[in-house]
Amino acid sequence: MNIDPMIPKPEIVRVSNLSEPTIYREQRAGRFPPFEHISARRVGLRLSVLNEWLEGRRNWEGESHV
């Protein structure tokens, strides 16, 4: 079984070295993956998705946004 944990937004900000406003701007431009809901008030990304972005392997344009 392969576990793909959810990484919360504060950790994504730390790892990406981008501010929250910059992340949201990049999401609107299609250059950063859209967040998924972890709970009613928390969002994050799957570790595999974050790694794809860090490695520059995917174009996120057209993905749905939270």
PLY file of the C-alpha trace (Angstrom):
ply
format ascii 1.0
element vertex 66
property float x
property float y
property float z
element edge 65
property int vertex1
property int vertex2
end_header
0.00 0.00 0.00
1.38 3.39 -1.03
0.38 6.27 1.27
0.25 9.78 -0.21
-0.19 12.13 2.78
-1.79 15.56 2.66
0.59 18.44 3.35
-1.13 21.44 5.01
-0.85 24.94 3.54
1.56 26.30 6.22
4.03 23.53 5.40
3.62 24.15 1.65
4.43 27.84 2.20
7.57 26.83 4.11
8.72 24.20 1.60
7.96 26.26 -1.53
9.51 29.44 -0.09
6.54 31.37 -1.53
4.10 33.58 0.38
0.40 32.68 0.46
-0.54 35.58 -1.86
2.13 34.47 -4.33
0.88 30.88 -4.22
-2.70 32.01 -4.94
-1.47 34.25 -7.77
0.52 31.35 -9.25
-2.52 29.07 -8.96
-4.65 31.56 -10.90
-1.92 31.73 -13.56
-1.79 27.91 -13.77
1.75 27.64 -12.43
1.01 26.09 -9.02
-1.25 23.12 -8.22
-4.69 23.86 -6.77
-5.27 23.06 -3.11
-7.50 20.20 -1.98
-9.73 20.40 1.09
-8.35 18.57 4.12
-11.33 19.63 6.25
-13.95 22.37 6.16
-11.39 25.13 6.87
-8.05 23.55 5.95
-6.47 23.01 2.55
-3.30 21.37 1.36
-1.69 19.26 -1.33
-0.85 15.61 -1.64
2.86 15.00 -1.14
3.12 13.52 -4.65
1.55 16.67 -6.17
3.88 18.95 -4.21
6.85 16.89 -5.39
5.68 17.17 -9.00
5.57 20.94 -8.67
8.98 21.07 -6.95
10.46 19.04 -9.81
8.70 21.17 -12.45
7.09 18.19 -14.16
3.58 19.45 -14.76
1.58 22.37 -16.13
-1.24 23.19 -13.69
-3.22 25.47 -16.01
-6.88 24.55 -16.21
-6.96 22.67 -12.89
-9.84 23.47 -10.56
-9.14 25.79 -7.61
-10.45 25.75 -4.05
0 1
1 2
2 3
3 4
4 5
5 6
6 7
7 8
8 9
9 10
10 11
11 12
12 13
13 14
14 15
15 16
16 17
17 18
18 19
19 20
20 21
21 22
22 23
23 24
24 25
25 26
26 27
27 28
28 29
29 30
30 31
31 32
32 33
33 34
34 35
35 36
36 37
37 38
38 39
39 40
40 41
41 42
42 43
43 44
44 45
45 46
46 47
47 48
48 49
49 50
50 51
51 52
52 53
53 54
54 55
55 56
56 57
57 58
58 59
59 60
60 61
61 62
62 63
63 64
64 65
